[in-house]
């Protein structure tokens, strides 16, 4: 036991006391925040306005298009939609509408009796001379093609805004030509006020969208952590094998003690990192809940009880020992890290399958599929925490998942230990499947 604890302490300190561990621990929440905030900042930035000419011989579409792209009109259209948007947290609706309206500057152009080719040639010349950014040619028959020429053709935000406004302008004109009241039609075709909510085991309502987002984050966090630390186990095993340190280590401790000490030490390091992330997230949410301006955001976060956190750590440990045993087995079989990277593809894909099954679990936590994938070995460490967050299953199902995966861990550790004790002393040759099977059968 003393030698086992010494290996655990060594492996734990080797990972936790490295500057890369501290950097990754602090960098992951920062990158996660950037992943959520940066797109909102980018889409809220105000770019250079597009100077545009609308060639409309009918004179019916251009006025409606300008009206649809005005600040007042955009505010009316987007007030409700943008109010609940994450990209609109720091940008008031009036300011957002103003930004959209200032994206276009309509320039005057005298068409006179000019032909279509002459108009197109003159406007192209203005774009080349940078006197103009774009022009739109409205056909006399609105069912024909609308031509939009722009030197900023990659500005998909501007193109999308213009397309929506143009579609609405043409639709309004068609209704007017058919003597149909546009206001009456909008009133009749108004969308219903629909809000989806879930209900937990106590009968309390909860936000379904928030549960989906939280489940996605938890599943992704477990997947990333298992992948990182599983491969860390494999790299450590291969490194000891390449440097022939295993021969010295085997002379002072049994192979099983070394392997289990390595698994437990690295597992505790991963647990430490997860604990830091969860504590940081809890403190951040607690701080945001005290801010009145953030009440709407924090209110959308599902309630996570201490029991859920305990289950989360339990299934993380189950998943770690399952996949760490597989990666340790792979490290014992190969001779280089490059070979190990090739053989690590199957367990990583298996984890990815479990992550994808999490989406099916969120959709219907009580389905037969959700039950089987949440207790199955290799899949339960990723799917059961998601299912617990979506809707707490009966205790016996959680206990069954823990029991089945614990048995899987015992079997995998037994197999990995038998391969480890022989494979670590083989150099220069990758083990074949028959050889591995022979090692496993040896007493």
C-alpha positions as a Python dict, from the first residue, in 0.01 Angstrom:
ca = {
    (1, 'X'): (0, 0, 0),
    (2, 'X'): (286, 239, 79),
    (3, 'X'): (435, 193, -266),
    (4, 'X'): (93, 235, -426),
    (5, 'X'): (35, 565, -241),
    (6, 'X'): (383, 681, -339),
    (7, 'X'): (299, 626, -706),
    (8, 'X'): (-35, 805, -664),
    (9, 'X'): (137, 1103, -500),
    (10, 'X'): (405, 1114, -768),
    (11, 'X'): (159, 1104, -1059),
    (12, 'X'): (-70, 1360, -894),
    (13, 'X'): (208, 1608, -821),
    (14, 'X'): (363, 1553, -1164),
    (15, 'X'): (43, 1682, -1326),
    (16, 'X'): (-102, 1931, -1079),
    (17, 'X'): (221, 2114, -996),
    (18, 'X'): (309, 2178, -1360),
    (19, 'X'): (250, 2524, -1502),
    (20, 'X'): (61, 2368, -1794),
    (21, 'X'): (-202, 2231, -1551),
    (22, 'X'): (-255, 2574, -1396),
    (23, 'X'): (-266, 2735, -1739),
    (24, 'X'): (-520, 2483, -1873),
    (25, 'X'): (-733, 2511, -1558),
    (26, 'X'): (-755, 2888, -1586),
    (27, 'X'): (-758, 2900, -1964),
    (28, 'X'): (-1053, 2665, -2020),
    (29, 'X'): (-1315, 2887, -1845),
    (30, 'X'): (-1166, 3188, -2018),
    (31, 'X'): (-1190, 3023, -2361),
    (32, 'X'): (-1542, 2901, -2282),
    (33, 'X'): (-1639, 3258, -2199),
    (34, 'X'): (-1480, 3384, -2519),
    (35, 'X'): (-1667, 3116, -2715),
    (36, 'X'): (-1996, 3257, -2585),
    (37, 'X'): (-1912, 3628, -2580),
    (38, 'X'): (-1690, 3689, -2884),
    (39, 'X'): (-1958, 3600, -3145),
    (40, 'X'): (-2198, 3839, -2970),
    (41, 'X'): (-1934, 4113, -2976),
    (42, 'X'): (-1852, 4052, -3342),
    (43, 'X'): (-2215, 4065, -3451),
    (44, 'X'): (-2275, 4379, -3244),
    (45, 'X'): (-1981, 4567, -3394),
    (46, 'X'): (-2076, 4843, -3630),
    (47, 'X'): (-1900, 4817, -3965),
    (48, 'X'): (-1866, 5069, -4242),
    (49, 'X'): (-2209, 5158, -4391),
    (50, 'X'): (-2287, 5030, -4738),
    (51, 'X'): (-2348, 5306, -4992),
    (52, 'X'): (-2616, 5164, -5217),
    (53, 'X'): (-2824, 5275, -5516),
    (54, 'X'): (-3164, 5118, -5578),
    (55, 'X'): (-3257, 5118, -5947),
    (56, 'X'): (-3636, 5094, -5939),
    (57, 'X'): (-3812, 5218, -6251),
    (58, 'X'): (-4153, 5135, -6103),
    (59, 'X'): (-4086, 5355, -5802),
    (60, 'X'): (-4279, 5114, -5579),
    (61, 'X'): (-4011, 4902, -5415),
    (62, 'X'): (-3739, 5157, -5330),
    (63, 'X'): (-3954, 5363, -5085),
    (64, 'X'): (-4075, 5047, -4908),
    (65, 'X'): (-3719, 4912, -4891),
    (66, 'X'): (-3589, 5233, -4734),
    (67, 'X'): (-3875, 5226, -4484),
    (68, 'X'): (-3804, 4863, -4392),
    (69, 'X'): (-3438, 4945, -4326),
    (70, 'X'): (-3516, 5251, -4112),
    (71, 'X'): (-3432, 5246, -3741),
    (72, 'X'): (-3797, 5269, -3639),
    (73, 'X'): (-3903, 4977, -3858),
    (74, 'X'): (-3613, 4756, -3751),
    (75, 'X'): (-3686, 4832, -3388),
    (76, 'X'): (-4046, 4725, -3432),
    (77, 'X'): (-3945, 4399, -3603),
    (78, 'X'): (-3662, 4299, -3373),
    (79, 'X'): (-3767, 4434, -3036),
    (80, 'X'): (-3921, 4109, -2915),
    (81, 'X'): (-3680, 3877, -3096),
    (82, 'X'): (-3364, 4051, -2980),
    (83, 'X'): (-3487, 4110, -2626),
    (84, 'X'): (-3419, 3747, -2535),
    (85, 'X'): (-3106, 3713, -2747),
    (86, 'X'): (-2769, 3665, -2578),
    (87, 'X'): (-2615, 3899, -2834),
    (88, 'X'): (-2845, 4172, -2712),
    (89, 'X'): (-2756, 4161, -2343),
    (90, 'X'): (-2531, 4465, -2354),
    (91, 'X'): (-2693, 4639, -2652),
    (92, 'X'): (-3036, 4798, -2598),
    (93, 'X'): (-3300, 4735, -2869),
    (94, 'X'): (-3299, 5101, -2977),
    (95, 'X'): (-2922, 5100, -3018),
    (96, 'X'): (-2931, 4768, -3205),
    (97, 'X'): (-3195, 4901, -3445),
    (98, 'X'): (-2991, 5215, -3499),
    (99, 'X'): (-2684, 5008, -3582),
    (100, 'X'): (-2880, 4808, -3843),
    (101, 'X'): (-3034, 5119, -4000),
    (102, 'X'): (-2695, 5287, -4027),
    (103, 'X'): (-2561, 4990, -4222),
    (104, 'X'): (-2705, 5139, -4542),
    (105, 'X'): (-2671, 5480, -4699),
    (106, 'X'): (-2904, 5521, -4997),
    (107, 'X'): (-2747, 5729, -5273),
    (108, 'X'): (-2947, 5911, -5540),
    (109, 'X'): (-2907, 5821, -5904),
    (110, 'X'): (-3076, 5978, -6204),
    (111, 'X'): (-3181, 5697, -6438),
    (112, 'X'): (-3349, 5922, -6692),
    (113, 'X'): (-3403, 5739, -7020),
    (114, 'X'): (-3086, 5532, -6986),
    (115, 'X'): (-3087, 5169, -7093),
    (116, 'X'): (-3030, 4886, -6847),
    (117, 'X'): (-2682, 4821, -6984),
    (118, 'X'): (-2587, 5186, -6956),
    (119, 'X'): (-2712, 5203, -6597),
    (120, 'X'): (-2522, 4891, -6503),
    (121, 'X'): (-2203, 5018, -6670),
    (122, 'X'): (-2218, 5357, -6493),
    (123, 'X'): (-2285, 5206, -6153),
    (124, 'X'): (-2007, 4951, -6198),
    (125, 'X'): (-1771, 5238, -6273),
    (126, 'X'): (-1880, 5414, -5953),
    (127, 'X'): (-1806, 5099, -5753),
    (128, 'X'): (-1461, 5067, -5913),
    (129, 'X'): (-1395, 5433, -5832),
    (130, 'X'): (-1511, 5364, -5474),
    (131, 'X'): (-1783, 5624, -5501),
    (132, 'X'): (-2038, 5351, -5436),
    (133, 'X'): (-2041, 5016, -5257),
    (134, 'X'): (-2336, 4838, -5417),
    (135, 'X'): (-2643, 4874, -5632),
    (136, 'X'): (-2970, 4685, -5658),
    (137, 'X'): (-3165, 4651, -5982),
    (138, 'X'): (-3537, 4592, -5931),
    (139, 'X'): (-3703, 4422, -6231),
    (140, 'X'): (-4035, 4552, -6364),
    (141, 'X'): (-4182, 4206, -6304),
    (142, 'X'): (-4122, 4125, -5938),
    (143, 'X'): (-4116, 3751, -6016),
    (144, 'X'): (-3794, 3795, -6213),
    (145, 'X'): (-3441, 3808, -6075),
    (146, 'X'): (-3329, 4097, -5853),
    (147, 'X'): (-2965, 4183, -5925),
    (148, 'X'): (-2745, 4295, -5636),
    (149, 'X'): (-2388, 4395, -5721),
    (150, 'X'): (-2155, 4473, -5430),
    (151, 'X'): (-1784, 4509, -5369),
    (152, 'X'): (-1851, 4366, -5020),
    (153, 'X'): (-2018, 4048, -5137),
    (154, 'X'): (-1882, 3856, -4837),
    (155, 'X'): (-2071, 4073, -4587),
    (156, 'X'): (-2337, 3811, -4514),
    (157, 'X'): (-2496, 4019, -4236),
    (158, 'X'): (-2562, 4312, -4470),
    (159, 'X'): (-2677, 4079, -4748),
    (160, 'X'): (-2916, 3898, -4515),
    (161, 'X'): (-3061, 4224, -4378),
    (162, 'X'): (-3113, 4359, -4729),
    (163, 'X'): (-3271, 4033, -4849),
    (164, 'X'): (-3520, 4027, -4561),
    (165, 'X'): (-3613, 4392, -4611),
    (166, 'X'): (-3648, 4341, -4987),
    (167, 'X'): (-3870, 4036, -4947),
    (168, 'X'): (-4095, 4225, -4711),
    (169, 'X'): (-4109, 4524, -4948),
    (170, 'X'): (-4208, 4307, -5247),
    (171, 'X'): (-4461, 4117, -5036),
    (172, 'X'): (-4617, 4444, -4923),
    (173, 'X'): (-4641, 4570, -5280),
    (174, 'X'): (-4801, 4248, -5400),
    (175, 'X'): (-5061, 4276, -5123),
    (176, 'X'): (-5129, 4636, -5221),
    (177, 'X'): (-5170, 4540, -5586),
    (178, 'X'): (-5419, 4270, -5481),
    (179, 'X'): (-5612, 4519, -5260),
    (180, 'X'): (-5537, 4313, -4947),
    (181, 'X'): (-5485, 4492, -4618),
    (182, 'X'): (-5130, 4430, -4505),
    (183, 'X'): (-5209, 4507, -4141),
    (184, 'X'): (-5503, 4269, -4144),
    (185, 'X'): (-5293, 3994, -4299),
    (186, 'X'): (-5019, 4042, -4039),
    (187, 'X'): (-5274, 4021, -3764),
    (188, 'X'): (-5421, 3699, -3901),
    (189, 'X'): (-5082, 3537, -3964),
    (190, 'X'): (-4931, 3641, -3633),
    (191, 'X'): (-4736, 3361, -3461),
    (192, 'X'): (-4869, 3217, -3139),
    (193, 'X'): (-4697, 3301, -2813),
    (194, 'X'): (-4542, 2962, -2741),
    (195, 'X'): (-4311, 2881, -2450),
    (196, 'X'): (-4176, 2531, -2382),
    (197, 'X'): (-4113, 2437, -2021),
    (198, 'X'): (-4023, 2115, -1849),
    (199, 'X'): (-4117, 1981, -1510),
    (200, 'X'): (-3892, 1812, -1256),
    (201, 'X'): (-3965, 1525, -1020),
    (202, 'X'): (-4107, 1766, -759),
    (203, 'X'): (-4354, 1918, -1004),
    (204, 'X'): (-4162, 2244, -1035),
    (205, 'X'): (-4138, 2404, -1376),
    (206, 'X'): (-3801, 2445, -1543),
    (207, 'X'): (-3671, 2598, -1864),
    (208, 'X'): (-3637, 2329, -2133),
    (209, 'X'): (-3389, 2528, -2341),
    (210, 'X'): (-3171, 2595, -2038),
    (211, 'X'): (-3168, 2223, -1956),
    (212, 'X'): (-3054, 2143, -2309),
    (213, 'X'): (-2771, 2399, -2294),
    (214, 'X'): (-2658, 2284, -1949),
    (215, 'X'): (-2670, 1918, -2056),
    (216, 'X'): (-2464, 1998, -2364),
    (217, 'X'): (-2203, 2181, -2155),
    (218, 'X'): (-2179, 1898, -1900),
    (219, 'X'): (-2151, 1629, -2167),
    (220, 'X'): (-1887, 1829, -2353),
    (221, 'X'): (-1690, 1892, -2034),
    (222, 'X'): (-1682, 1522, -1945),
    (223, 'X'): (-1587, 1427, -2302),
    (224, 'X'): (-1299, 1676, -2316),
    (225, 'X'): (-1168, 1583, -1972),
    (226, 'X'): (-1179, 1209, -2036),
    (227, 'X'): (-1002, 1256, -2369),
    (228, 'X'): (-726, 1474, -2223),
    (229, 'X'): (-649, 1262, -1919),
    (230, 'X'): (-696, 932, -2097),
    (231, 'X'): (-433, 1029, -2349),
    (232, 'X'): (-215, 1161, -2065),
    (233, 'X'): (-218, 809, -1919),
    (234, 'X'): (-120, 660, -2254),
    (235, 'X'): (160, 912, -2308),
    (236, 'X'): (300, 850, -1960),
    (237, 'X'): (300, 473, -2014),
    (238, 'X'): (467, 501, -2355),
    (239, 'X'): (726, 745, -2218),
    (240, 'X'): (823, 505, -1939),
    (241, 'X'): (844, 228, -2195),
    (242, 'X'): (1060, 427, -2439),
    (243, 'X'): (1302, 544, -2169),
    (244, 'X'): (1312, 194, -2012),
    (245, 'X'): (1229, 334, -1670),
    (246, 'X'): (974, 53, -1633),
    (247, 'X'): (1253, -197, -1567),
    (248, 'X'): (1370, 6, -1266),
    (249, 'X'): (1015, 68, -1144),
    (250, 'X'): (925, -300, -1168),
    (251, 'X'): (1218, -383, -942),
    (252, 'X'): (1073, -173, -661),
    (253, 'X'): (698, -225, -701),
    (254, 'X'): (460, -469, -861),
    (255, 'X'): (326, -380, -1209),
    (256, 'X'): (-33, -373, -1079),
    (257, 'X'): (62, -122, -808),
    (258, 'X'): (237, 98, -1062),
    (259, 'X'): (-50, 93, -1307),
    (260, 'X'): (-322, 151, -1046),
    (261, 'X'): (-116, 424, -881),
    (262, 'X'): (-83, 592, -1218),
    (263, 'X'): (-457, 566, -1286),
    (264, 'X'): (-558, 695, -941),
    (265, 'X'): (-303, 979, -942),
    (266, 'X'): (-403, 1108, -1284),
    (267, 'X'): (-770, 1058, -1198),
    (268, 'X'): (-734, 1273, -886),
    (269, 'X'): (-563, 1540, -1096),
    (270, 'X'): (-857, 1541, -1335),
    (271, 'X'): (-1097, 1551, -1042),
    (272, 'X'): (-909, 1850, -901),
    (273, 'X'): (-937, 2035, -1227),
    (274, 'X'): (-1309, 1963, -1257),
    (275, 'X'): (-1364, 2074, -897),
    (276, 'X'): (-1191, 2404, -971),
    (277, 'X'): (-1402, 2456, -1283),
    (278, 'X'): (-1730, 2376, -1105),
    (279, 'X'): (-1640, 2594, -804),
    (280, 'X'): (-1549, 2883, -1034),
    (281, 'X'): (-1875, 2844, -1226),
    (282, 'X'): (-2076, 2834, -901),
    (283, 'X'): (-1907, 3150, -771),
    (284, 'X'): (-1963, 3325, -1104),
    (285, 'X'): (-2332, 3231, -1111),
    (286, 'X'): (-2367, 3338, -749),
    (287, 'X'): (-2217, 3676, -834),
    (288, 'X'): (-2441, 3718, -1138),
    (289, 'X'): (-2749, 3633, -934),
    (290, 'X'): (-2676, 3939, -716),
    (291, 'X'): (-2670, 4165, -1021),
    (292, 'X'): (-3018, 4290, -1108),
    (293, 'X'): (-2919, 4338, -1471),
    (294, 'X'): (-2832, 3968, -1498),
    (295, 'X'): (-3142, 3828, -1330),
    (296, 'X'): (-3294, 3717, -1660),
    (297, 'X'): (-2985, 3523, -1759),
    (298, 'X'): (-2929, 3349, -1427),
    (299, 'X'): (-3298, 3265, -1406),
    (300, 'X'): (-3261, 3057, -1723),
    (301, 'X'): (-3005, 2829, -1559),
    (302, 'X'): (-3154, 2502, -1430),
    (303, 'X'): (-3134, 2420, -1062),
    (304, 'X'): (-2842, 2191, -982),
    (305, 'X'): (-2863, 2022, -642),
    (306, 'X'): (-2563, 1897, -439),
    (307, 'X'): (-2674, 1540, -513),
    (308, 'X'): (-2643, 1610, -887),
    (309, 'X'): (-2287, 1735, -834),
    (310, 'X'): (-2201, 1419, -638),
    (311, 'X'): (-2342, 1201, -917),
    (312, 'X'): (-2151, 1409, -1168),
    (313, 'X'): (-1818, 1336, -995),
    (314, 'X'): (-1904, 968, -949),
    (315, 'X'): (-1975, 916, -1318),
    (316, 'X'): (-1671, 1119, -1414),
    (317, 'X'): (-1456, 882, -1206),
    (318, 'X'): (-1629, 580, -1359),
    (319, 'X'): (-1567, 715, -1707),
    (320, 'X'): (-1208, 802, -1626),
    (321, 'X'): (-1118, 454, -1497),
    (322, 'X'): (-1295, 287, -1790),
    (323, 'X'): (-1116, 486, -2058),
    (324, 'X'): (-789, 530, -1867),
    (325, 'X'): (-763, 151, -1843),
    (326, 'X'): (-812, 129, -2220),
    (327, 'X'): (-550, 397, -2285),
    (328, 'X'): (-307, 229, -2043),
    (329, 'X'): (-360, -98, -2233),
    (330, 'X'): (-291, 78, -2562),
    (331, 'X'): (24, 238, -2418),
    (332, 'X'): (149, -103, -2310),
    (333, 'X'): (101, -245, -2660),
    (334, 'X'): (264, 27, -2871),
    (335, 'X'): (623, 147, -2885),
    (336, 'X'): (581, 517, -2972),
    (337, 'X'): (337, 797, -2896),
    (338, 'X'): (259, 820, -3270),
    (339, 'X'): (144, 458, -3275),
    (340, 'X'): (-59, 520, -2962),
    (341, 'X'): (-233, 811, -3130),
    (342, 'X'): (-349, 579, -3408),
    (343, 'X'): (-483, 318, -3166),
    (344, 'X'): (-651, 582, -2946),
    (345, 'X'): (-900, 663, -3220),
    (346, 'X'): (-1151, 384, -3130),
    (347, 'X'): (-1195, 483, -2761),
    (348, 'X'): (-1222, 849, -2856),
    (349, 'X'): (-1491, 762, -3111),
    (350, 'X'): (-1669, 558, -2844),
    (351, 'X'): (-1672, 862, -2616),
    (352, 'X'): (-1801, 1070, -2903),
    (353, 'X'): (-2086, 822, -2957),
    (354, 'X'): (-2178, 860, -2591),
    (355, 'X'): (-2172, 1239, -2628),
    (356, 'X'): (-2405, 1219, -2929),
    (357, 'X'): (-2642, 991, -2740),
    (358, 'X'): (-2669, 1268, -2481),
    (359, 'X'): (-2884, 1467, -2723),
    (360, 'X'): (-3131, 1177, -2750),
    (361, 'X'): (-3136, 1156, -2370),
    (362, 'X'): (-3219, 1527, -2338),
    (363, 'X'): (-3509, 1490, -2583),
    (364, 'X'): (-3674, 1209, -2386),
    (365, 'X'): (-3503, 1113, -2057),
    (366, 'X'): (-3761, 840, -1986),
    (367, 'X'): (-3743, 655, -2315),
    (368, 'X'): (-3613, 300, -2347),
    (369, 'X'): (-3315, 427, -2544),
    (370, 'X'): (-3226, 675, -2269),
    (371, 'X'): (-3248, 398, -2009),
    (372, 'X'): (-3017, 158, -2191),
    (373, 'X'): (-2754, 410, -2297),
    (374, 'X'): (-2747, 560, -1946),
    (375, 'X'): (-2654, 227, -1785),
    (376, 'X'): (-2441, 77, -2064),
    (377, 'X'): (-2064, 53, -2002),
    (378, 'X'): (-1858, 312, -2192),
    (379, 'X'): (-2170, 527, -2256),
    (380, 'X'): (-2314, 581, -1906),
    (381, 'X'): (-2034, 813, -1783),
    (382, 'X'): (-2141, 1066, -2045),
    (383, 'X'): (-2515, 1001, -2078),
    (384, 'X'): (-2624, 945, -1717),
    (385, 'X'): (-2510, 1289, -1587),
    (386, 'X'): (-2702, 1447, -1876),
    (387, 'X'): (-3009, 1239, -1796),
    (388, 'X'): (-2986, 1332, -1427),
    (389, 'X'): (-2981, 1699, -1519),
    (390, 'X'): (-3270, 1665, -1764),
    (391, 'X'): (-3486, 1462, -1525),
    (392, 'X'): (-3370, 1272, -1218),
    (393, 'X'): (-3419, 897, -1283),
    (394, 'X'): (-3514, 651, -1008),
    (395, 'X'): (-3233, 575, -765),
    (396, 'X'): (-3220, 210, -867),
    (397, 'X'): (-3135, 306, -1225),
    (398, 'X'): (-2848, 527, -1109),
    (399, 'X'): (-2727, 252, -877),
    (400, 'X'): (-2753, -5, -1157),
    (401, 'X'): (-2546, 217, -1388),
    (402, 'X'): (-2280, 257, -1117),
    (403, 'X'): (-2273, -119, -1052),
    (404, 'X'): (-2249, -220, -1419),
    (405, 'X'): (-1976, 30, -1495),
    (406, 'X'): (-1786, -65, -1179),
    (407, 'X'): (-1786, -427, -1296),
    (408, 'X'): (-1663, -308, -1637),
    (409, 'X'): (-1381, -120, -1464),
    (410, 'X'): (-1274, -431, -1270),
    (411, 'X'): (-1264, -636, -1591),
    (412, 'X'): (-1076, -369, -1786),
    (413, 'X'): (-824, -309, -1508),
    (414, 'X'): (-763, -685, -1482),
    (415, 'X'): (-702, -709, -1858),
    (416, 'X'): (-490, -392, -1866),
    (417, 'X'): (-276, -511, -1573),
    (418, 'X'): (-195, -840, -1746),
    (419, 'X'): (-98, -661, -2066),
    (420, 'X'): (89, -391, -1874),
    (421, 'X'): (319, -628, -1684),
    (422, 'X'): (446, -790, -2006),
    (423, 'X'): (407, -516, -2263),
    (424, 'X'): (609, -260, -2064),
    (425, 'X'): (919, -481, -2097),
    (426, 'X'): (889, -520, -2475),
    (427, 'X'): (1089, -275, -2685),
    (428, 'X'): (1113, -203, -3055),
    (429, 'X'): (813, -414, -3155),
    (430, 'X'): (444, -341, -3138),
    (431, 'X'): (243, -621, -2978),
    (432, 'X'): (7, -816, -3201),
    (433, 'X'): (-345, -921, -3106),
    (434, 'X'): (-248, -1292, -3063),
    (435, 'X'): (37, -1188, -2836),
    (436, 'X'): (-189, -967, -2627),
    (437, 'X'): (-440, -1249, -2597),
    (438, 'X'): (-160, -1477, -2483),
    (439, 'X'): (-51, -1229, -2214),
    (440, 'X'): (-410, -1202, -2086),
    (441, 'X'): (-444, -1582, -2059),
    (442, 'X'): (-120, -1624, -1871),
    (443, 'X'): (-164, -1688, -1500),
}
